[in-house]
Amino acid sequence: MTREEKIAWLKKKEKQLNTLTKNINKELDIKYTKDINKIIKKAINDFYSTYRPKYYKRKWSLKYMYDFKSTKGDILLDFDAKYTRAHHRVDNDYIFNLVFMQGYHGGAPSIAADKVDRWGEHPDTGVPYWRFPPKPWEDENGEMQPPYTEWGRKAKQDKSPMDRINEALDKYEEDMPGIQRDIIKKELKSWLRV
């Protein structure tokens, strides 16, 4: 083999290696996107399944509180209220912090111990409580009162969607070397056939 033929052969192999690298990154992006979206959806659905609301209809807004991209093997994941499409009586940041981050199924916390708002004194400062009744009601004087004007019981709290997602992603991260190895093996086999 002449020097020129060796250089041509090396350039061909370099081009094939570049293609191989691109294919591996593309396959990893597809795999990560699919797997991580599944992980997030499962964590949110698992959270939703721990409580069946009696007095409100779900808007499923937690399913839209994130943005995710995988490019060239880099995972870009962002959780924020700004991604949700649902509209609530309270702002989406409130829902994001109370429900998505802390795991409460609704409720309203009091801000300060001496806070007395339109619902009266909060039973336990800083702990979310549900308000009731869910429909307008008649008080002891026969006057109609708006819904949600009385404090009920402490809001149900479970492991938050964010905690569930973090745990599942930590487990997935432990499995990543195996996932990467499998994809690299698959691409190498096809490359070696060339």
C-alpha positions in Angstrom: 0.0 0.0 0.0 1.4 3.4 -1.0 1.6 6.3 1.3 -1.3 8.0 -0.6 -3.4 4.9 -0.3 -2.7 4.7 3.5 -3.7 8.4 3.9 -6.9 7.8 1.8 -7.7 4.7 3.9 -7.1 6.7 7.2 -9.3 9.6 6.0 -12.1 7.1 5.1 -11.8 5.5 8.5 -11.8 8.9 10.2 -15.0 9.9 8.3 -16.6 6.6 9.3 -15.6 7.2 13.0 -17.2 10.7 12.8 -20.4 9.1 11.4 -20.2 6.4 14.1 -19.9 9.1 16.8 -22.9 11.0 15.4 -24.9 7.8 15.2 -24.1 6.9 18.8 -25.1 10.3 20.0 -28.3 10.2 18.0 -29.2 6.8 19.4 -28.4 7.9 23.0 -30.5 11.1 22.5 -33.5 9.0 21.3 -33.0 6.5 24.2 -32.6 9.2 26.9 -35.5 11.2 25.6 -37.8 8.2 25.6 -36.7 6.8 29.0 -36.5 10.1 30.9 -40.0 11.2 29.6 -41.3 7.8 30.8 -39.7 8.2 34.2 -41.2 11.7 34.7 -44.6 10.7 33.6 -44.6 7.6 35.8 -43.5 9.6 38.9 -46.3 12.2 38.3 -48.9 9.5 37.7 -47.8 7.6 40.8 -48.2 10.8 42.8 -51.7 11.5 41.3 -52.7 7.9 42.1 -52.1 8.4 45.9 -55.1 10.6 46.3 -58.5 10.8 44.6 -59.9 14.3 44.9 -63.4 14.6 46.3 -64.1 18.3 45.9 -62.3 19.4 42.7 -61.5 18.2 39.2 -57.9 17.6 38.3 -56.3 19.8 35.7 -53.3 17.4 35.3 -51.0 20.5 35.3 -48.1 18.6 36.9 -47.6 16.7 33.7 -46.6 19.9 32.0 -44.3 21.4 34.6 -41.0 20.5 32.9 -39.0 20.9 29.7 -36.6 18.3 28.5 -34.1 18.0 25.7 -31.3 15.6 25.0 -28.7 16.8 22.5 -25.4 15.2 21.6 -25.7 13.0 24.7 -26.3 16.1 27.0 -29.5 16.0 29.1 -31.1 19.3 29.7 -34.0 19.1 32.2 -35.9 22.0 33.7 -38.8 21.9 36.1 -40.8 25.1 36.4 -44.4 26.4 36.7 -43.9 28.4 33.6 -44.3 25.3 31.4 -47.8 24.4 32.6 -50.8 25.1 30.5 -53.5 24.8 33.2 -55.1 27.6 35.0 -55.9 27.4 38.7 -57.6 29.6 41.2 -54.1 30.3 42.5 -51.0 31.0 40.4 -49.0 28.1 38.9 -46.0 28.9 41.1 -48.1 28.2 44.1 -49.2 24.8 42.7 -45.6 24.0 41.6 -44.1 24.7 45.1 -46.9 23.3 47.2 -47.8 20.2 45.1 -44.9 19.4 42.7 -42.1 20.2 45.2 -43.6 19.5 48.6 -46.1 16.7 47.7 -49.3 18.2 49.1 -52.6 17.4 47.5 -53.9 21.0 47.6 -54.4 23.0 50.7 -53.4 26.5 51.8 -50.7 27.3 54.4 -50.8 30.3 56.6 -47.8 32.7 56.2 -47.5 33.9 59.8 -48.7 32.9 63.2 -50.8 36.0 63.7 -52.3 35.8 60.2 -56.0 35.9 60.1 -57.5 36.0 56.7 -61.0 35.8 55.3 -61.2 32.2 56.4 -60.3 33.0 60.0 -57.3 32.0 62.0 -55.3 29.2 60.3 -55.2 26.0 62.4 -51.5 25.4 62.1 -49.1 28.0 60.8 -47.2 27.0 57.6 -49.0 23.6 57.3 -51.4 23.4 54.3 -55.0 22.8 55.3 -58.0 22.2 53.0 -60.8 24.6 53.0 -64.4 23.7 52.8 -67.3 23.5 51.9 -66.8 23.1 48.1 -70.2 24.8 47.3 -72.0 27.9 48.5 -73.6 27.3 51.8 -76.2 28.9 54.2 -74.9 30.1 57.6 -76.8 30.1 60.9 -78.4 33.5 60.0 -79.7 32.1 56.7 -77.2 34.1 54.6 -75.5 32.4 51.7 -71.7 32.1 52.1 -69.2 31.5 49.3 -67.5 28.1 49.0 -64.2 27.4 50.7 -64.8 29.8 53.6 -63.9 27.4 56.5 -60.8 25.6 57.4 -61.1 21.8 57.1 -58.4 19.3 57.9 -54.7 19.1 57.1 -54.0 18.5 53.4 -52.8 15.1 52.5 -49.1 15.0 51.8 -47.2 12.2 49.9 -43.7 11.9 48.5 -43.6 14.8 46.0 -43.4 14.3 42.3 -40.0 16.0 42.3 -38.7 13.5 45.0 -40.1 10.6 43.0 -38.4 11.9 39.8 -35.1 12.4 41.5 -35.1 8.9 42.9 -36.0 7.4 39.6 -33.4 9.5 37.7 -30.7 8.5 40.2 -31.5 4.8 39.6 -31.5 5.5 35.8 -28.1 7.2 36.1 -26.7 4.1 37.7 -27.9 2.1 34.7 -26.5 4.6 32.1 -23.1 2.9 31.5 -25.0 -0.3 30.5 -27.3 1.6 28.3 -24.4 3.5 26.6 -22.4 0.2 26.2 -25.4 -1.5 24.5 -25.9 1.3 22.1 -22.1 1.6 21.3 -21.9 -2.2 20.7 -24.9 -2.0 18.3 -23.4 0.9 16.4 -19.9 -0.7 16.3 -21.3 -3.9 14.9 -22.9 -2.0 12.0 -19.7 0.1 11.6 -17.5 -3.0 11.4 -19.6 -4.4 8.6 -18.8 -1.3 6.5 
